[in-house]
Amino acid sequence: MADKTFRLRIIAPDRIFFEDDVTFVEFRTMEGDIGVYPGHISLTSVIEPGIAKIHMPSGEIKEAALLNGFSEVLADRVTILAEAVEWPEEIDVSRAKEAQIRAERRIRDEDGDIDRAELALKRSLVRQRLAR
């Protein structure tokens, strides 16, 4: 019988954010949303801002704001190197709203690096959606 869990490790620049056995994980990549079960084919991907859903063996689903990075999927483990990742209770909603306003202003005024402003907007919206 195949193993029903795999090891998920999410590493942020300042800490090991999460490390445990899970049954399933979902997150957003440049190619679209991906879901990983034990035994998944090997792949690497670039992560886009989105909400990661971590399915625990107990049935609990943990959610985190996963804001860019890279993932390595192997049959028995997934490693995510995150540029930034936060639990809902770690999100400062007012700061995220301010970031949204600044990014929208830069996009509207075409002030500076538009790609960077669009990324900042995505990140702020993900944070606000998860914190609700």
KASUL-V349446 format. One record per residue. RES is the residue in one small letter. SS is DSSP state (alpha for helix, beta for strand, coil for the rest). PHI is phi as a letter, one per 30 degrees, with the letter a starting at -180 (NA if undefined). Layout:
res->(RES/RES)
ss->(SS/SS)
phi->(PHI/PHI)
//
This chain:
res->(m/a/d/k/t/f/r/l/r/i/i/a/p/d/r/i/f/f/e/d/d/v/t/f/v/e/f/r/t/m/e/g/d/i/g/v/y/p/g/h/i/s/l/t/s/v/i/e/p/g/i/a/k/i/h/m/p/s/g/e/i/k/e/a/a/l/l/n/g/f/s/e/v/l/a/d/r/v/t/i/l/a/e/a/v/e/w/p/e/e/i/d/v/s/r/a/k/e/a/q/i/r/a/e/r/r/i/r/d/e/d/g/d/i/d/r/a/e/l/a/l/k/r/s/l/v/r/q/r/l/a/r)
ss->(coil/coil/coil/coil/coil/beta/beta/beta/beta/beta/beta/beta/coil/coil/beta/beta/beta/beta/beta/beta/beta/beta/beta/beta/beta/beta/beta/beta/beta/coil/coil/beta/beta/beta/beta/beta/beta/coil/coil/coil/coil/coil/beta/beta/beta/beta/beta/coil/coil/beta/beta/beta/beta/beta/beta/beta/coil/coil/coil/coil/beta/beta/beta/beta/beta/beta/coil/coil/beta/beta/beta/beta/beta/beta/coil/coil/beta/beta/beta/beta/beta/beta/coil/coil/beta/beta/beta/alpha/alpha/alpha/coil/coil/alpha/alpha/alpha/alpha/alpha/alpha/alpha/alpha/alpha/alpha/alpha/alpha/alpha/alpha/alpha/alpha/alpha/coil/coil/coil/coil/alpha/alpha/alpha/alpha/alpha/alpha/alpha/alpha/alpha/alpha/alpha/alpha/alpha/alpha/alpha/alpha/alpha/alpha/coil)
phi->(NA/d/d/c/b/b/d/c/b/c/c/c/e/c/a/d/d/a/a/a/d/b/c/a/b/b/a/c/c/d/d/k/d/b/b/b/c/e/i/e/d/d/a/b/a/c/c/c/e/a/c/d/c/c/c/d/e/d/j/d/c/c/c/b/d/c/c/i/k/b/b/b/c/b/e/c/a/b/c/c/c/c/d/a/a/b/d/e/d/d/d/c/d/d/d/d/d/d/d/d/d/d/d/d/d/d/d/d/d/h/c/i/d/d/e/d/d/d/d/d/d/e/d/d/d/d/e/d/d/d/d/d)
//
